[in-house]
Amino acid sequence: MSHGGVSLLGLLMLVGSAAPMMAQDSTQAPRMGSAEMRQRIETRFTERVKTDLGLTEEQTAKLKQVAGDWFDKRRAMEAEERDLRQALQGQLRPGVAANSDSVSRIVNQLLDLKVKYAESYREENKQLGFLTPVQRAQYYSLRERLLDALKHARQMRRSGGGAQHWQGGAQRWHGRQP
């Protein structure tokens, strides 16, 4: 449901514009606290979106509002999914007989939640109707590139890639493969 633990527009609110920031100073970024990092990334992403899409201040404010609302809704859905998966794992422990009714109910809830999560993007798209179709497509493209950059940075950080994860993520943000 989420992309590496972080959902799409949630990135606007959570980690908005990582690559331009990452490209600027790869030695500073890892030392920042997560709240400061999120704020800087959000600010950079907002600036990038506003510039690339040619948004007015009003459109930028509306976009941030819609983004924030959907981020919160998707975070709640992701938390619910984690809880359901944990409950399912509890039912599927080796050597313990699972309760078929409970497993069936949990699986159905997970499937319903996945549909609800997917539908949230269609609803978000409707709420972004103040943007032109081209602006929405550009926005989605920027958002996807950011997600890819963040996913790469997270993978590099987990694998001990050190400062390299910031550069690789930045290159992905700018549309280049490292």
C-alpha positions, 0 to 999 in steps of 0.5 A: 500500500505504501512505497517503502513505508511512505505514501505518495503525497505524504511525501509532500508533507513528510519528505517533499523534495528530497533530491534538490536538498540532498544534492546541495549538501550531502554532508549536512543532510544526515546530521539533521533531525528528522523533523528538520529534514522533513521541513526542509524537504517539504519546503524544497518540494513545494518550491519545485512543484510551484516553479515547475508547474507554474502555480500561483500562491493560491494553487500552491496553498490548495495543493498543500492542503489537499496533499496534507489531508490525503497524507493523513488519511493514507497514514491512518490506512497504513497504520490499520494495514500494519495492525491487520497484518500483525493480527494475521501473523498472530493467527498464522503462527507455526504450530498453532491452529489458526481460526479460519473465521478470523483469518477470513475476516482479516484477509477480507479487511486487508483486501477492502483496505487495499481497494480503499487505498487505491481509490484514495488516489482517484479521489485525490485527483478529483480534488486536484481539479484546480490544476490542469490535466498537464499540471496534475501529470507533472505533479504526479511525475515529480512525486514519483521521482521523489519517491524513487529517490527516497526509496533509493536513499533509504535502501542505501542507508540500510545497506550502509551506503553512507553519504552515497545514498544522498547523491544517488537519491539526488540523481534519481530526483533529477531524472538521472540514474547514478 
